């Protein structure tokens, strides 16, 4: 394996672990996620920035080390770029990002469970792919 392939493999492992943990947490602790995003919303622009930093950090890891544009690896690359774009929107247009935070409330806890299922599935897929090499 070349050094570039090793870095891409490491990014896949990072993504697998992140998606597994976050997916499981979203499914098992949706109220905590509602509370977290309500807290961020209540902080205003600093809360948007905090959320944007989280997206930027994960996205940059993927973009820097997993620049693969062939199927199916492109899915992780696209997720990385989507996270960078989400961070960019939060940093340059916090009022736009605030709209997403404004939709979070106790009445829609189920959305976190619903988001956790595909996240966990992606984590499994990335894990099986990474282990299979």
N, C-alpha and C positions, 0 to 999 in steps of 0.2 A: 504494500500500500504506500502510495506517495504521501508526502507531508500534507498536500492539499486534500487528499482523500481522508487522511487521518483527522484533519480539522473538520471536514464535513461530517465525518462519522461522530466526532465529539459533539458537534452541534445537534445532530439527530438524537444522541443520548440525552443531552440537556433538554431538548424539546419533549422527548418521551417522558422524562421525569416530571417536567413542568406540567404537561397536559394531564398526566395521570393524577398528580397531586391536586391540581386546580379543579379538574373534572370531578374527582371524588369529593372534594370540599364543597363544590357548588351543589352536588347532589345531596350531600349529607348535612350541610350547614347553610341552607339558603337564607335563614333569618340573619345569620352573622354577616352574610354578604350584603343583604339589604342594609343592615346597620352600618356597615363599612362605607357603602356608597352614599348613604344619607349623611354620614359624617363628612365625607369628602365634599358633598354638595353644600353642606352648611358652612364649610370653610370658604366657599366662593372660589375665586381664581386660584388661590394657593392650593385648594383641593384638586382643581383641574390639573394644575401643574404637577402635583404629587402623582396623580393617576397617569399623566403623560410621561413622567420619568420612568414609571414601571413599564409602560409599553415600549418606550425608547430603548431601555436596557435590554429587554428580551429581543426586540426586533433587531437591534444592532448586532447581537451575537449571531443571529441567523444570517443576516445580510452579509456580515463580514466573513463568515466561515462556511456558509452553505449557499453558494452562488451557482446552483445547478438548475438548468432550464430544460431538462428532459423529464418526461413522464416516468414514474410518478413523483420523483424527487422535487419537481417544480412546486408541488403543493406546499412543502415546508418553506421553500424560498418565497412563494407568494404570501404566506402567512407572515414571514419576517418583514417583507415590504409593507404589508398592511399595518403591522404594528408601528413601523416607522412613520407611515402616513398618519395613523391615529395620533401619534405623539406630536407630529408637526401641526396638525389641526388644533390640538390642545394648547400648544405653545403660541401659535400665531393667531388663533381665533378661539380663545377660551369660552366666549359666549356660545359658540357652536357646540363645543364639547359639553358645556353645561346643560344643553338641551337633553343629552343622553342621561346625565345624572338626574335631571328633573323628573324623568319617567320612573325612577326607582322608588318603590314604597312597599309597605307590608302587604298591600293587596295583590302585588304581583311577584311574590316570593317564588312562585312556580316557574318563572322565567329563568331563575338561576338553576333550578333542577333541570329544566329543558336544555339549557346551555351546557350543563355539566355532562350530559350523556354524550353528545358528539365530541366534546373535549376529551373525555375519558377514552372514547373509541379511537380518536386520533393518537392519544398517548400509547394505547395498545399497539396500534399499527406501526408507529415510529419505533416502539420498543422491539417488536418482532422483526422489523426490518433491520434495526441496528444489531440485534443479536444474531441474525441470519448471515451476517458478513463474516 
